[in-house]
Amino acid sequence: MITIDLNGKTALVTGSSQGIGQACAMVLARAGASVALAARNEENLDRTASEIIAAGGRVELLAGDLTAEGQTERVVEETCARFGGIDFFVSAAGVSRRTDPIVTTDEDTDLAIDLKLRAAIRVTKAVIPQMRKRGGGAIVYFSGLSHVHTSEFHGSGCIPNAGLAAYKHQLARRLAPENIRVNLINPGTTDTPRYVRQTTRIAEITNRTYEEVDAERRAELPMNRLTRAEDCANAALFLVSDLASNVTGESINVDGGRCDVVRA
Ligand SMILES: NC(=O)c1ccc[n+]([C@@H]2O[C@H](COP(=O)([O-])OP(=O)(O)OC[C@H]3O[C@@H](n4cnc5c(N)ncnc54)[C@H](OP(=O)(O)O)[C@@H]3O)[C@@H](O)[C@H]2O)c1
């Protein structure tokens, strides 16, 4: 029987108060890793932490806005202070406000880039020295395919995805000799609070009802179901584990076949 045992390992998971990041934190903790949770909503973080503790896991809760000055460094320092180092960084923090690309504002663009791209790069730079001390590590970015497989209302949300795909390639090459692997997951249309927000927003922009847009989005899914946050988390578990010890610079689409011809 193949098992993934992450006992003795530590993961920092951003965007872990809900959705995909939360599922990643739960799955990694279930596999034995100590997990540091970073996001803003303390109530949601508390709930996630309680579930991990109830299941016998070890968790540190780091509430804060990752776009604020000094926060990215703080979450890395505090994770190391609590658990003695970092082996895995899973970046699932992201915001995207669906807009018409010709009316998208500087504020929308800054918000999308500051969190999903700039904060992810800052955390990455802070975790690399820690991974070097451990003799290796694994980084997983949750990105998305909206920069290559798009609809007309992604607005600025697609920009950090292009940036992360480019950065991941370069970083993977740079860090491969040091046994630090860097991979990226493109979630499909995933059943998280973001799905409801986006469906509501598309309905507003296109003057339709939520139900109409929801039905249209679901009709595009070859496996006839939304991707589950756990589907994405299981892919992250594989990528950080020794089962993927020779996998770096890769992108995995977890989308039920929706973007089967696109990899980025
Ligand atoms: N769901 C999908 O269909 C889908 C598809 C393609 C790509 N993705 C990407 O996958 C990632 C995760 O998506 P998701 O569906 O899980 O999104 P989600 O449900 O909206 O969760 C986003 C997470 O980011 C955190 N976050 C937002 N702003 C933050 C800030 N300023 N500082 C720290 N944390 C912040 C949120 O927590 P707080 O509000 O507590 O801060 C939350 O934990 C995102 O990058 C998203 O773009 C998702």
The ligand as a Tripos MOL2 file, in Angstrom:
@<TRIPOS>MOLECULE
LIG
   48    52     1     0     0
SMALL
NO_CHARGES

@<TRIPOS>ATOM
      1 N1        -12.2520   28.3670   -7.2750 N.am      1 LIG1
      2 C1        -11.9860   28.3580   -8.5740 C.2       1 LIG1
      3 O1        -12.8430   28.0150   -9.4210 O.2       1 LIG1
      4 C2        -10.6110   28.7510   -9.0680 C.ar      1 LIG1
      5 C3        -10.3400   28.6350  -10.4420 C.ar      1 LIG1
      6 C4         -9.0990   29.0400  -10.9320 C.ar      1 LIG1
      7 C5         -8.1610   29.5480  -10.0340 C.ar      1 LIG1
      8 N2         -8.4460   29.6460   -8.6950 N.ar      1 LIG1
      9 C6         -7.4220   30.2250   -7.8190 C.3       1 LIG1
     10 O2         -7.1570   29.3750   -6.7130 O.3       1 LIG1
     11 C7         -6.8610   30.1590   -5.5510 C.3       1 LIG1
     12 C8         -7.8170   29.7630   -4.4120 C.3       1 LIG1
     13 O3         -9.1560   29.9510   -4.8830 O.3       1 LIG1
     14 P1        -10.4340   29.7320   -3.9430 P.3       1 LIG1
     15 O4        -11.5540   29.3630   -4.8280 O.co2     1 LIG1
     16 O5        -10.1010   28.8970   -2.7580 O.co2     1 LIG1
     17 O6        -10.6830   31.2690   -3.4720 O.3       1 LIG1
     18 P2        -11.4520   31.8230   -2.1930 P.3       1 LIG1
     19 O7        -12.5040   30.8880   -1.7280 O.co2     1 LIG1
     20 O8        -11.8560   33.2200   -2.5460 O.co2     1 LIG1
     21 O9        -10.2870   31.8900   -1.0960 O.3       1 LIG1
     22 C9         -9.2550   32.8130   -1.2430 C.3       1 LIG1
     23 C10        -8.3830   32.7980   -0.0050 C.3       1 LIG1
     24 O10        -7.4600   33.9200   -0.0970 O.3       1 LIG1
     25 C11        -7.4940   34.6140    1.1460 C.3       1 LIG1
     26 N3         -7.1970   36.0360    0.9680 N.ar      1 LIG1
     27 C12        -7.8870   36.9250    0.2120 C.ar      1 LIG1
     28 N4         -7.3260   38.1460    0.3260 N.ar      1 LIG1
     29 C13        -6.2680   38.0120    1.1930 C.ar      1 LIG1
     30 C14        -5.2970   38.9000    1.7060 C.ar      1 LIG1
     31 N5         -5.2770   40.2000    1.3510 N.pl3     1 LIG1
     32 N6         -4.3610   38.4400    2.5730 N.ar      1 LIG1
     33 C15        -4.3720   37.1310    2.9370 C.ar      1 LIG1
     34 N7         -5.2530   36.2200    2.4580 N.ar      1 LIG1
     35 C16        -6.1900   36.6690    1.6060 C.ar      1 LIG1
     36 C17        -8.9350   34.4230    1.6410 C.3       1 LIG1
     37 O11        -9.0300   34.5380    3.0420 O.3       1 LIG1
     38 P3         -9.4420   35.8430    3.8730 P.3       1 LIG1
     39 O12       -10.6170   36.4540    3.1820 O.co2     1 LIG1
     40 O13        -9.7140   35.2720    5.2200 O.co2     1 LIG1
     41 O14        -8.2340   36.7290    3.8620 O.co2     1 LIG1
     42 C18        -9.1640   32.9630    1.2660 C.3       1 LIG1
     43 O15        -8.6360   32.1200    2.2730 O.3       1 LIG1
     44 C19        -7.0280   31.6260   -5.9710 C.3       1 LIG1
     45 O16        -5.7880   32.1690   -6.3040 O.3       1 LIG1
     46 C20        -7.9060   31.5380   -7.2040 C.3       1 LIG1
     47 O17        -7.7080   32.6150   -8.0940 O.3       1 LIG1
     48 C21        -9.6500   29.2530   -8.2100 C.ar      1 LIG1
@<TRIPOS>BOND
     1     1     2 1
     2     2     3 2
     3     2     4 1
     4     4     5 ar
     5     4    48 ar
     6     5     6 ar
     7     6     7 ar
     8     7     8 ar
     9     8     9 1
    10     8    48 ar
    11     9    10 1
    12     9    46 1
    13    10    11 1
    14    11    12 1
    15    11    44 1
    16    12    13 1
    17    13    14 1
    18    14    15 2
    19    14    16 1
    20    14    17 1
    21    17    18 1
    22    18    19 2
    23    18    20 1
    24    18    21 1
    25    21    22 1
    26    22    23 1
    27    23    24 1
    28    23    42 1
    29    24    25 1
    30    25    26 1
    31    25    36 1
    32    26    27 ar
    33    26    35 ar
    34    27    28 ar
    35    28    29 ar
    36    29    30 ar
    37    29    35 ar
    38    30    31 1
    39    30    32 ar
    40    32    33 ar
    41    33    34 ar
    42    34    35 ar
    43    36    37 1
    44    36    42 1
    45    37    38 1
    46    38    39 2
    47    38    40 1
    48    38    41 1
    49    42    43 1
    50    44    45 1
    51    44    46 1
    52    46    47 1
@<TRIPOS>SUBSTRUCTURE
     1 LIG1         1 GROUP 0 **** ****
